[in-house]
Amino acid sequence: MKVAVTVWEDRISPVFDASRHLLIAEIEDARITRRSFVLFNPERPSHLAKTLTELDVPVLICGAVSQVPANMIVAGGITMIPFITGEVDRVLDVYAKGGSLAPAFVMPGCNGCIPVVGKPAR
C-alpha cells in the first residue's frame, strides 16, 4: 500500500494549502519500504488527486486543509486524513503498523478525533 504525506522539512506540513512537497511512502508488512518525493501545486487539488491515482496512492495524510481542496481531492477518489501534525517518520511508523493517529498526532483544537474524509483505505 502507498500513502502520501504533505511535508515541510521533517514534519507534516501544517497547512495543505501552502505545501508544495509530497512524500510517497510504500508500506509492506507494517513498515515503510520505500520513499519518494513529488512536487505539487496545492492550488490544483484535482490535478493532485489525478496524480495520486496514477501513482496508485489511495491515502493522503495532511495538516489543516480548506474545504474546497479537500472536497476536490476526495471527489477524485482519494481518502484524506487531515489535521495531522508531528514528525513525518513517527506518524508514518504508527500508520504503517495500523495504529491510531488520534489523539497523539491530531492538531490542537480538533478534539482528538480524525475526520477521515472519503472511504477508508485499509
N, C-alpha and C positions, 0 to 999 in steps of 0.2 A: 504494500500500500504506500501511496505517496501523500504527503501533506505539504502545503505551502504556508510559510510564515512571513509576515511583513517584518523586516528587521531594520534596526538602527544600531550600528556597531554590534555589541554582543547582546542586545536586548530586543524584546518585542517592540516594534515601533509604536509609540504611544498614540499616534493619530494616523489611521489608514490614509486619510485624505491628503496627508503631506509626505507619505512614504514613497520611496522610489525603488527600494531594494526588496527582493523576494528570495527567500531561501526555500528551495525544494528539497525536502528530506524524504528518503526512501526508508521504509520501516519493514524489517523482516525479523521474525522470531523475537519480537518485543525489543528490538534495538535499532538504532539508526545505522544503516549500512552504507549510505551514500548521500552526499550533499552537493548541490549545485546552486548557483546564484543567477537570478534573472533580473534585469532592469524592467520596470513597468511604469506606466503613466497612470496615477490614481484618478486623473480626470477622465479616463476612458475605461470605466469599470466593465462595460460589456465586452470590450476587447480583452481585458484581463480574464474574464470568465471563459472566453473562447480559447485563449492561450492555455489556461489551466486544463480545460477539457482536452485540447490537443496533446498536452503533456501527460494525460491520464492522472491528473491530480484532483481528487474529488472534495478535498477539505482545505479551507483557508482559515488559519488562526491569525487574529489581528487584535490591535488595540481598539480604541474608540473609532467608530465609523458612522458617517452620516447615513440617514435613512435612504436617500436616493441611490448612492452607490451600493449599499447593502442589498436593496431590492433588485438592482440590475444584476449583481453577481449571483444572487440566489435564483433569479429568473433564468440565468444561464446554466443552471443545474449544479452549482457549487454549494456545498454545505459550509456555512460560515460559523466560526466560533469567535465572536467578537468580545471586546472589553477585557482582553487578557493582557497581563503585564508581567514583567520579570525577565530573567536571563534566558535567552533562547535555548541553551543547552539543557537547563533544568526543566523548562516547560516541555521540550521535546522528549526528554527522558521519561517524564511522568506520562505523557500522552502515549508514547510508544509502548509502555508497559500496561496500558489500559486503565491507568489511574485517573482520578477526577482532577480537573484543573481548579475546581472550586473547593474551598474558598481561597486557597493559598495564592493563586495567580490571577484572581479577579480584581479588576481595577477598583479603587476606593469609590464608594457611592453606589456600587452595583448590588449591594445587599447579599453578597456571597453566592449569587446564582449566575449561571452562564446561560444566556439566551441563545441556544443553538438555533441558527436560522437555516431553514431548509431541512432536507431529510438527513437524519443521522447516517454517517458513512462508516459504520462499524459492523 
